[in-house]
Amino acid sequence: MKSFRQELQQGLDERKKNALLRKRRTLFSPQGTQIILDGEPVISFCSNDYLGMADHPDVIQAFHKGLEKFGAGSGASHLVSGHLVPHQVLEEELAAFTGRSKALVFSSGYMANVGVLTTLLGKADAVFEDRLNHASLLDGGLFSGASFKRYAHVDIKALENKLSNAPESDRKLIVSDGVFSMDGDIAPLPELVQVAKEKDSLLMIDDAHGFGVLGKKGGGSVAHWQEAGVDITEDNLQILVGTFGKAFGVSGAFVAGSEELIETLIQFCRPYIYTTAIPPAMAEAIRCGLGLIQKDQWRRDYLSQMISRFRRHCEDLGLSLVPSQTPIQAVLIGNVETTLEASEQLMEQGLFVSAIRPPTVPIGTARLRVTFSAMHTEEQFIKLLDAFERCAHNWQKDL
């Protein structure tokens, strides 16, 4: 009979055999475009720090000032004694930023998504999720105990069929990413809003990768569609989630919506109630990032230019790209071993680009996930393009 340790090792060996064993790499420098990775200098093209806020001097200064004024930790959960002025002001500013009545700050995006779904759904309800939703949304739907249905990626007809054929339920909730984290494409919010209305369903959008990079003031995928003339409000998109670990450059998350939604989460959401609040200094840093996001349009303009140039270059090289107008650019390769080799070839040239493999993405869709930052210099960008030109013939898609 195998021991516990032997059983665990067998699972690890199986993952290693299939080239799916993941390893952590250590940064010896602040997050940025030029980093020290495992002791070696490399240019990073795989961070979610899209606007370059993680090492922004103003954000760092706001963090320092918050430490001096409010100390290192919040000391308790929000409902005990851990809700400080920076938390309250941040929530008010987030509500204004998103155009919602209220907002609620969580310690992480995973907690926010799991907390919302397990609070609002139960066994008598049904949840309908895009197949490529983030793991936190899928887990939250499963943990809720509701009838759980997944529809083909951004396939509105498939969603309509799932809704039409679903058993009777007390509450129906459609859930989607706003920008899909591994593909970079934008969810079809106009169609989702319409289907939710027609099928008497609620709608929840996790816009973790949309906030900051879409919309004229970084308002995310909602702002992106609103600026195109689509009517999206808290009455037809009832639950809006965002995180602070991407374009904001810090950490944590928030939920925005009606006063009734936020009060319900305060009263009944276990991941919110039973977790120590984020440090108040962190809330101050997030507030600074929020201001910069809205003010610095040049960051989004520069990202758009790089994205367009990169896509043209890859198309000229015959590489397969997922349709995306966001800083997330997925170069599909398919074969896991080839994808790992591609990532290593780039690393040998001083470029850090992640190889994304199952189970993070579906089997057969392993890819290089290239992400851009507003802090990438022209020299760094050209180095990436040149490396792709030298190596792309080795990466022919094998799907």
Legacy VTK file of the C-alpha trace (Angstrom):
# vtk DataFile Version 3.0
C-alpha trace
ASCII
DATASET POLYDATA
POINTS 399 float
0.000 0.000 0.000
1.361 3.397 -1.006
2.070 5.958 1.656
0.491 9.399 1.570
3.732 10.915 0.304
4.046 8.281 -2.439
0.506 8.999 -3.618
1.272 12.704 -3.830
4.535 12.055 -5.657
2.732 9.893 -8.202
0.464 12.786 -9.084
3.444 15.129 -9.405
5.332 12.636 -11.573
2.319 12.298 -13.876
2.102 16.057 -14.316
5.851 16.237 -15.013
5.595 13.427 -17.570
2.994 15.442 -19.500
5.116 18.633 -19.401
2.511 20.271 -17.160
4.540 20.681 -13.958
4.648 24.349 -13.037
7.494 26.079 -11.239
7.694 29.397 -9.440
10.339 31.883 -10.553
11.649 34.494 -8.145
11.938 38.215 -8.864
14.832 40.040 -7.226
13.522 43.440 -8.302
10.322 45.479 -8.260
7.664 44.563 -10.797
8.341 46.321 -14.089
9.397 45.820 -17.685
13.081 45.312 -16.799
13.326 42.815 -13.954
15.809 40.512 -12.252
14.390 36.999 -12.561
16.118 34.159 -10.713
19.132 36.441 -10.512
19.260 37.291 -14.238
18.193 40.556 -15.958
15.314 40.048 -18.419
12.625 42.096 -20.120
9.209 41.021 -18.901
6.292 40.575 -21.281
4.122 38.532 -18.943
2.958 40.822 -16.139
-0.616 42.017 -15.630
0.750 45.425 -14.599
-0.665 46.890 -17.816
-0.304 50.571 -16.932
2.970 50.374 -15.026
1.466 51.228 -11.634
3.160 48.534 -9.527
6.381 50.552 -9.259
4.949 54.017 -9.913
6.607 56.554 -7.562
3.294 58.230 -6.704
1.685 54.909 -5.774
4.704 53.996 -3.641
4.618 57.393 -1.946
0.896 56.996 -1.206
1.666 53.613 0.353
4.410 55.168 2.524
2.156 57.993 3.674
-0.588 55.498 4.474
1.851 53.452 6.573
2.938 56.512 8.507
-0.636 57.636 9.172
-2.551 54.357 9.619
0.089 51.727 10.403
0.942 48.431 8.730
-2.221 46.403 9.246
-5.951 46.874 9.618
-6.038 44.670 12.702
-9.422 43.019 12.162
-12.178 42.282 9.707
-14.293 45.148 8.386
-17.223 44.344 10.683
-15.147 44.263 13.835
-12.677 47.155 13.917
-10.768 46.878 10.639
-12.770 49.298 8.480
-10.620 52.435 8.363
-11.092 55.771 6.627
-8.977 54.784 3.577
-11.253 51.762 2.998
-14.386 53.895 3.194
-13.071 56.633 0.921
-11.770 54.072 -1.590
-15.201 52.433 -1.774
-16.850 55.784 -2.375
-14.387 56.619 -5.142
-14.850 53.197 -6.755
-18.632 53.659 -6.788
-18.197 56.986 -8.594
-15.617 55.492 -10.982
-17.914 52.632 -11.993
-21.134 54.646 -12.004
-22.648 52.365 -9.360
-24.449 53.234 -6.136
-21.936 51.507 -3.885
-18.754 49.439 -3.882
-17.238 46.938 -1.466
-13.523 46.142 -1.140
-12.346 42.518 -0.839
-8.902 41.093 -0.074
-8.599 39.272 -3.424
-10.434 38.716 -6.681
-10.878 35.035 -5.902
-12.577 35.881 -2.601
-14.800 38.476 -4.267
-16.046 36.113 -6.961
-16.524 33.109 -4.691
-18.112 35.335 -2.059
-20.633 36.925 -4.411
-21.686 33.662 -6.028
-22.011 31.649 -2.822
-23.930 34.489 -1.151
-26.426 35.104 -3.944
-26.983 31.536 -5.167
-28.217 28.317 -3.600
-29.615 24.925 -4.554
-32.837 26.411 -5.900
-30.950 28.666 -8.352
-29.077 28.304 -11.643
-25.830 29.852 -12.879
-24.691 30.066 -16.527
-20.998 30.665 -17.152
-18.814 31.230 -20.192
-16.586 28.197 -20.702
-13.429 30.347 -20.555
-14.347 32.223 -17.380
-11.653 32.674 -14.758
-11.266 29.769 -12.335
-12.568 31.870 -9.441
-15.886 32.374 -11.245
-16.173 28.699 -12.107
-15.302 27.653 -8.560
-17.772 30.131 -7.093
-20.530 28.768 -9.284
-19.735 25.200 -8.255
-19.370 26.053 -4.554
-22.756 27.801 -4.546
-24.634 24.526 -5.008
-26.752 26.044 -7.784
-27.470 24.221 -11.017
-24.232 24.908 -12.926
-24.184 25.299 -16.714
-21.286 26.314 -18.977
-21.869 27.675 -22.465
-19.463 27.787 -25.426
-17.125 30.761 -25.334
-18.946 34.050 -26.190
-21.609 31.978 -27.969
-24.857 33.850 -27.286
-27.004 31.256 -29.089
-25.549 28.529 -26.899
-26.299 30.626 -23.823
-29.892 31.197 -24.957
-30.334 27.452 -25.470
-28.963 26.692 -22.006
-31.315 29.244 -20.453
-34.341 27.990 -22.422
-33.726 24.348 -21.532
-32.820 24.894 -17.881
-35.120 23.567 -15.161
-37.231 26.043 -13.236
-35.173 27.973 -10.701
-35.723 30.775 -8.222
-32.845 32.908 -9.499
-30.893 32.730 -12.764
-27.470 34.377 -13.044
-25.327 34.805 -16.177
-21.621 35.174 -15.376
-18.785 36.260 -17.672
-15.362 37.807 -17.660
-15.322 41.313 -19.133
-11.929 40.653 -20.724
-10.884 37.001 -20.816
-7.601 36.544 -18.988
-5.945 34.001 -21.286
-7.368 35.104 -24.666
-7.657 38.858 -24.158
-10.944 39.177 -26.038
-13.780 41.384 -24.807
-17.104 39.862 -23.748
-20.124 40.799 -25.896
-21.835 42.828 -23.172
-24.620 44.251 -25.381
-25.809 40.741 -26.244
-25.380 39.495 -22.670
-27.450 42.396 -21.335
-30.172 41.697 -23.880
-30.291 37.957 -23.219
-30.407 38.528 -19.469
-33.368 40.861 -19.942
-35.227 38.476 -22.251
-34.621 35.453 -20.027
-35.364 37.227 -16.737
-31.821 36.654 -15.513
-29.270 38.631 -13.543
-25.871 39.477 -15.037
-22.450 39.456 -13.357
-19.253 40.668 -15.043
-15.733 40.229 -13.668
-13.764 43.012 -15.364
-10.415 42.314 -13.700
-8.497 42.696 -16.973
-10.678 45.449 -18.430
-10.444 48.161 -15.795
-7.697 50.639 -16.584
-7.061 49.538 -20.177
-10.468 49.995 -21.824
-12.556 53.170 -22.027
-11.420 56.771 -22.253
-10.820 57.024 -18.511
-10.060 53.376 -17.882
-13.611 52.468 -16.962
-13.201 48.974 -18.402
-15.378 46.873 -20.683
-18.565 48.567 -19.475
-17.165 51.979 -20.432
-15.934 50.500 -23.714
-19.483 49.534 -24.697
-21.106 52.618 -23.193
-18.882 54.801 -25.362
-20.165 52.806 -28.338
-23.718 53.822 -27.407
-24.818 50.758 -25.420
-27.030 51.406 -22.390
-25.439 49.529 -19.469
-26.424 50.407 -15.901
-26.579 48.699 -12.520
-30.182 47.807 -13.347
-29.242 45.614 -16.332
-25.721 44.630 -15.218
-26.368 44.072 -11.555
-22.968 42.808 -10.354
-19.640 44.291 -11.441
-16.332 42.963 -10.096
-12.833 44.373 -10.491
-9.383 43.712 -9.071
-6.487 45.918 -7.988
-3.708 43.497 -8.977
-3.716 44.286 -12.686
-3.918 47.841 -14.042
-4.139 49.293 -10.521
-0.733 47.765 -9.751
-1.470 46.746 -6.146
-3.656 43.911 -4.776
-7.228 43.184 -3.714
-10.615 43.479 -5.404
-14.023 45.118 -5.265
-17.666 44.536 -6.096
-19.859 47.402 -7.315
-23.629 47.550 -7.657
-26.818 48.704 -6.003
-27.046 49.703 -2.355
-29.109 46.574 -1.694
-26.462 44.309 -3.281
-23.596 45.754 -1.278
-25.532 45.689 2.002
-26.465 42.053 1.343
-22.793 41.175 0.876
-21.825 43.036 4.050
-24.416 41.073 6.022
-24.163 37.589 4.466
-20.928 37.152 2.445
-18.712 34.860 4.511
-15.415 35.518 2.645
-15.955 39.233 3.352
-17.186 38.944 6.924
-14.515 36.535 8.146
-11.384 38.025 6.543
-9.043 40.690 7.866
-9.374 43.878 5.843
-6.569 44.854 3.477
-3.986 47.180 5.067
-5.194 50.783 5.046
-1.914 51.852 3.447
-2.698 49.544 0.555
-6.081 51.221 0.183
-4.279 54.571 -0.040
-1.991 53.198 -2.773
-5.009 51.881 -4.687
-6.681 55.288 -4.431
-3.597 56.873 -5.964
-3.602 54.312 -8.769
-7.285 54.957 -9.402
-6.573 58.645 -9.905
-3.692 57.971 -12.286
-5.776 55.483 -14.280
-8.387 58.122 -15.002
-5.904 60.920 -15.693
-3.199 59.273 -17.816
-4.880 58.558 -21.147
-1.461 58.412 -22.828
-0.882 55.022 -21.208
-3.878 53.492 -22.995
-2.991 55.235 -26.257
0.550 53.857 -26.160
-0.710 50.344 -25.370
-3.062 50.490 -28.369
-0.193 51.407 -30.669
1.979 48.516 -29.444
-0.887 46.042 -29.704
-1.637 46.993 -33.320
2.023 46.789 -34.337
2.525 43.448 -32.587
-0.516 41.889 -34.215
0.546 43.015 -37.688
4.013 41.604 -37.098
2.713 38.215 -35.943
0.315 37.999 -38.863
3.185 38.715 -41.268
5.093 35.844 -39.647
2.155 33.470 -40.083
1.519 33.067 -36.360
-1.959 32.375 -35.044
-3.341 35.010 -32.668
-6.543 35.017 -30.665
-8.615 38.093 -31.643
-7.837 40.720 -28.995
-7.542 44.490 -28.735
-6.284 44.410 -25.159
-2.738 44.080 -23.717
-3.261 40.304 -23.513
-2.041 38.785 -26.781
-2.240 34.990 -27.062
0.015 33.345 -29.661
-1.511 29.909 -30.175
0.921 27.027 -30.626
-1.061 24.022 -29.409
1.615 21.489 -28.519
2.734 21.795 -24.888
6.384 20.849 -25.470
6.708 23.250 -28.429
5.177 26.047 -26.362
7.649 25.465 -23.543
10.512 25.466 -26.048
9.253 28.740 -27.523
9.203 30.362 -24.103
12.718 29.104 -23.408
14.004 30.387 -26.762
12.740 33.846 -25.863
14.255 33.604 -22.388
17.648 32.849 -23.956
17.324 36.228 -25.682
16.507 38.006 -22.425
12.715 38.049 -22.894
10.350 36.623 -20.285
7.133 35.414 -21.956
4.954 32.845 -20.199
4.060 29.488 -21.692
0.432 28.858 -20.741
-0.606 25.204 -20.664
-3.535 23.050 -19.553
-5.303 23.059 -17.168
-5.146 26.871 -17.273
-6.270 26.713 -20.921
-8.126 23.908 -22.770
-6.136 20.929 -24.031
-4.642 21.636 -27.452
-4.528 25.426 -26.988
-1.174 25.920 -25.256
0.103 29.374 -26.073
2.577 32.131 -25.442
0.741 34.790 -23.451
2.352 38.105 -24.323
1.242 41.039 -22.181
2.163 44.664 -22.752
2.761 47.483 -20.311
2.616 51.213 -20.890
6.172 51.218 -19.494
7.674 49.096 -22.286
10.182 51.217 -24.172
10.431 51.277 -27.948
13.783 49.489 -27.650
12.249 46.692 -25.556
9.331 46.360 -27.937
11.585 46.110 -30.997
13.670 43.461 -29.238
10.524 41.359 -28.829
9.558 41.763 -32.490
13.073 40.818 -33.637
13.089 37.722 -31.422
9.752 36.605 -32.843
11.095 37.060 -36.358
14.125 34.896 -35.590
12.220 32.099 -33.859
8.667 32.009 -35.238
9.438 29.331 -37.828
9.931 26.910 -34.916
6.509 27.608 -33.438
4.109 26.562 -36.159
0.684 26.041 -34.667
-0.121 22.400 -33.968
-3.809 22.459 -33.024
LINES 1 400
399 0 1 2 3 4 5 6 7 8 9 10 11 12 13 14 15 16 17 18 19 20 21 22 23 24 25 26 27 28 29 30 31 32 33 34 35 36 37 38 39 40 41 42 43 44 45 46 47 48 49 50 51 52 53 54 55 56 57 58 59 60 61 62 63 64 65 66 67 68 69 70 71 72 73 74 75 76 77 78 79 80 81 82 83 84 85 86 87 88 89 90 91 92 93 94 95 96 97 98 99 100 101 102 103 104 105 106 107 108 109 110 111 112 113 114 115 116 117 118 119 120 121 122 123 124 125 126 127 128 129 130 131 132 133 134 135 136 137 138 139 140 141 142 143 144 145 146 147 148 149 150 151 152 153 154 155 156 157 158 159 160 161 162 163 164 165 166 167 168 169 170 171 172 173 174 175 176 177 178 179 180 181 182 183 184 185 186 187 188 189 190 191 192 193 194 195 196 197 198 199 200 201 202 203 204 205 206 207 208 209 210 211 212 213 214 215 216 217 218 219 220 221 222 223 224 225 226 227 228 229 230 231 232 233 234 235 236 237 238 239 240 241 242 243 244 245 246 247 248 249 250 251 252 253 254 255 256 257 258 259 260 261 262 263 264 265 266 267 268 269 270 271 272 273 274 275 276 277 278 279 280 281 282 283 284 285 286 287 288 289 290 291 292 293 294 295 296 297 298 299 300 301 302 303 304 305 306 307 308 309 310 311 312 313 314 315 316 317 318 319 320 321 322 323 324 325 326 327 328 329 330 331 332 333 334 335 336 337 338 339 340 341 342 343 344 345 346 347 348 349 350 351 352 353 354 355 356 357 358 359 360 361 362 363 364 365 366 367 368 369 370 371 372 373 374 375 376 377 378 379 380 381 382 383 384 385 386 387 388 389 390 391 392 393 394 395 396 397 398
